[in-house]
Structures are given as structure tokens and as C-alpha cells.
Amino acid sequence: LAKRHGFSDAQIGELRDMREDVVRGVRHALGVRPVYKTVDTCAAEFAARTPYHYSSYDEETEVMPRERPAVLILGSGPNRIGQGIEFDYSCVHAA
């Protein structure tokens, strides 16, 4: 429940007086791992060729395994519909 509400392992550890690595170990032992969700960039009008994916703590993943190479762009922070994520993430580059 804490992970679904956005708490990090470090925050949970601080609240429970446990080290972060212990919290992570307990979480893994309980099978609580991130899954990947999909943002349909075509609003279900037709099959999206370039949907966005994000990780979350939930029951099932929506991303199918890939057989071809893909590009991965890492980002962090809240993203909201209409925020302009396309511009923000197009400006991310490797240093």
C-alpha cells in the first residue's frame, strides 16, 4: 500500500525504523515489484506505434515483451496529461 502511494523504500524504512535494504528485501520477498503501464498516445483511436510506458506498483504489467531493439529514455518526477512531456523528455540527453 505504501508503494502504491508513492513512498520510497528509504521513506518506508525511516517510518518503520528499518534500513532501506531490509525494506527492499522484504518487499521483494513479498513479490512487491514494479510493473509497467502504458499511456496510449492515440487515445484508442487506433493502435499506437509509440506509446509511453511508466513504472508503478500495481498488479499487472501492460507492456508486452519486445523482440526488436528499443530506445529507453529515463526521466523522473510527476508527469500529467497535457504537461508537455514530449518536449521535456526530448531535451534529456546523456552526458
ZIMOHU-V834176 format. One record per residue. N is the residue number from 0. RES is the residue in one small letter. SS is DSSP state (2 for helix, 1 for strand, 0 for the rest). PSI is psi in whole degrees, -180 to 180 (999 if undefined). Layout:
n=N res=RES ss=SS psi=PSI
n=N res=RES ss=SS psi=PSI
This chain:
n=0 res=l ss=0 psi=-41
n=1 res=a ss=0 psi=-40
n=2 res=k ss=0 psi=-40
n=3 res=r ss=0 psi=-27
n=4 res=h ss=0 psi=7
n=5 res=g ss=0 psi=8
n=6 res=f ss=0 psi=137
n=7 res=s ss=0 psi=165
n=8 res=d ss=2 psi=-37
n=9 res=a ss=2 psi=-43
n=10 res=q ss=2 psi=-43
n=11 res=i ss=2 psi=-43
n=12 res=g ss=2 psi=-42
n=13 res=e ss=2 psi=-42
n=14 res=l ss=2 psi=-34
n=15 res=r ss=2 psi=3
n=16 res=d ss=0 psi=49
n=17 res=m ss=0 psi=153
n=18 res=r ss=0 psi=151
n=19 res=e ss=2 psi=-43
n=20 res=d ss=2 psi=-29
n=21 res=v ss=2 psi=-44
n=22 res=v ss=2 psi=-46
n=23 res=r ss=2 psi=-42
n=24 res=g ss=2 psi=-43
n=25 res=v ss=2 psi=-44
n=26 res=r ss=2 psi=-45
n=27 res=h ss=2 psi=-41
n=28 res=a ss=2 psi=-32
n=29 res=l ss=0 psi=-3
n=30 res=g ss=0 psi=19
n=31 res=v ss=0 psi=100
n=32 res=r ss=0 psi=156
n=33 res=p ss=0 psi=149
n=34 res=v ss=1 psi=172
n=35 res=y ss=1 psi=129
n=36 res=k ss=1 psi=162
n=37 res=t ss=1 psi=137
n=38 res=v ss=1 psi=114
n=39 res=d ss=0 psi=109
n=40 res=t ss=0 psi=-4
n=41 res=c ss=0 psi=11
n=42 res=a ss=0 psi=36
n=43 res=a ss=0 psi=13
n=44 res=e ss=0 psi=-38
n=45 res=f ss=0 psi=171
n=46 res=a ss=0 psi=125
n=47 res=a ss=0 psi=133
n=48 res=r ss=0 psi=-19
n=49 res=t ss=0 psi=58
n=50 res=p ss=0 psi=159
n=51 res=y ss=1 psi=149
n=52 res=h ss=1 psi=149
n=53 res=y ss=1 psi=154
n=54 res=s ss=1 psi=149
n=55 res=s ss=1 psi=166
n=56 res=y ss=0 psi=108
n=57 res=d ss=0 psi=-167
n=58 res=e ss=0 psi=-43
n=59 res=e ss=0 psi=152
n=60 res=t ss=0 psi=148
n=61 res=e ss=0 psi=-1
n=62 res=v ss=0 psi=124
n=63 res=m ss=0 psi=147
n=64 res=p ss=0 psi=146
n=65 res=r ss=0 psi=149
n=66 res=e ss=0 psi=-19
n=67 res=r ss=0 psi=157
n=68 res=p ss=0 psi=154
n=69 res=a ss=0 psi=166
n=70 res=v ss=0 psi=137
n=71 res=l ss=0 psi=123
n=72 res=i ss=0 psi=120
n=73 res=l ss=0 psi=137
n=74 res=g ss=0 psi=169
n=75 res=s ss=0 psi=165
n=76 res=g ss=0 psi=168
n=77 res=p ss=0 psi=140
n=78 res=n ss=0 psi=129
n=79 res=r ss=0 psi=149
n=80 res=i ss=0 psi=133
n=81 res=g ss=0 psi=4
n=82 res=q ss=0 psi=-20
n=83 res=g ss=0 psi=34
n=84 res=i ss=2 psi=-31
n=85 res=e ss=2 psi=-43
n=86 res=f ss=2 psi=-48
n=87 res=d ss=2 psi=-46
n=88 res=y ss=2 psi=-19
n=89 res=s ss=2 psi=-16
n=90 res=c ss=0 psi=-2
n=91 res=v ss=0 psi=133
n=92 res=h ss=0 psi=158
n=93 res=a ss=0 psi=139
n=94 res=a ss=0 psi=999
